[in-house]
Amino acid sequence: MNKLTVCITEPLTVPLPGAQLVVFSDLGNYLSTPDLKKMLGAAVRYAKKHQIYLVPGRFVVQEKLCLCLIGPDGQVLGGQSAVHLNLNYRGQFTRSEELSLIETPFGKIALMVDVDINYPQMVCRAAELGAGLIISSQYIQLYDFHNGRVDQAAVNAAQSGGVHVVAVTNAGSAVVGPMGNYLAAFAEALPISAALELSLPSGKEYQRERCRELLCHHSQLMGGFADV
C-alpha cells in the first residue's frame, strides 16, 4: 500500500506540512507560451525547495492545452494534453489522441486536462492502464459554475474507475476516494489536503473489467477518444 499526502493550494504558496504531492489551483484559464518559461522555472524551484511532486497550472504548448508533473529533483516526469476541449477552446487548440500515465513511487498517475474528467471513457481508460490516481485541472467560467459540476464530476469519476481523484478548478477543489467517498470535501478556500492510500480496493478488478466493456462500447459508438 502506497500512502500519499496531497495538498491543493494557490500557486507558489507554502504547502501544508507533510505534503508529498502539491497541485496548484489557478484562477486564470491557462498560461500562454510566452509565460511558460517563467512559470516552469518557478515551479521547478518550488518543487526542489519543498521536496515535493508538483502539478502546476494549465499551459499551452504547440497549440495544445497541457498539464505536467514535476519531481522533487525539478525534473519534468511527464505531461498530458487535453483529449477533449470545451466549446470555448475548439478552433483555438488541437486535441491529443491518447492518454498516457506517469510512473511515480506512489504508482501510476493520470493527468486530465480541463473537461477530460467529465468523460467516463477517459476515466475507464486510465483505470485500465493501471492508474491509482487521477489529477484533474479545469477552468470553469463563473457564469457556468455550480458546486456539483466539480464535486459530482469527481465522485462519478472515482466510482466509475475505482481510482482516487484530485479535482482542481479555479472555483473550488475536492479529493475523492475510489468508492466515491470524500477525502477532502469541496472547498473554495485553500489550502486543503488529504491522505490517500493507493491500493487496489476489493472489487477493483471488477470495475476495471466493467471499464473495458464501457471502452469497447464507446469506441464502437464514437470511434475513439479524439472523435468524441
C-alpha positions, 0 to 999 in steps of 0.5 A: 500500500502506497500512502500519499499526502496531497495538498491543493493550494494557490500557486507558489504558496507554502504547502501544508506540512507533510505534503508529498504531492502539491497541485496548484489551483489557478484562477486564470484559464491557462498560461500562454507560451510566452509565460511558460518559461517563467512559470516552469522555472518557478515551479521547478524551484518550488518543487526542489525547495519543498521536496515535493511532486508538483502539478502546476497550472494549465499551459499551452504548448504547440497549440495544445492545452497541457498539464505536467508533473514535476519531481522533487529533483525539478525534473519534468516526469511527464505531461498530458494534453487535453483529449477533449476541449470545451466549446470555448477552446475548439478552433483555438487548440488541437486535441491529443489522441491518447492518454498516457500515465506517469510512473511515480513511487506512489504508482501510476498517475493520470493527468486530465486536462480541463473537461477530460474528467467529465468523460467516463471513457477517459476515466475507464481508460486510465483505470485500465492502464493501471492508474491509482490516481487521477489529477484533474485541472479545469477552468470553469467560467463563473457564469457556468459554475455550480458546486456539483459540476466539480464535486459530482464530476469527481465522485462519478469519476472515482466510482466509475474507475475505482481510482482516487481523484484530485479535482482542481478548478479555479472555483473550488477543489475536492479529493475523492476516494475510489468508492466515491467517498470524500477525502477532502470535501469541496472547498473554495478556500485553500489550502486543503489536503488529504491522505490517500492510500493507493491500493487496489480496493476489493472489487477493483478488478471488477470495475476495471473489467466493467471499464473495458466493456464501457471502452469497447462500447464507446469506441464502437459508438464514437470511434475513439477518444479524439472523435468524441 
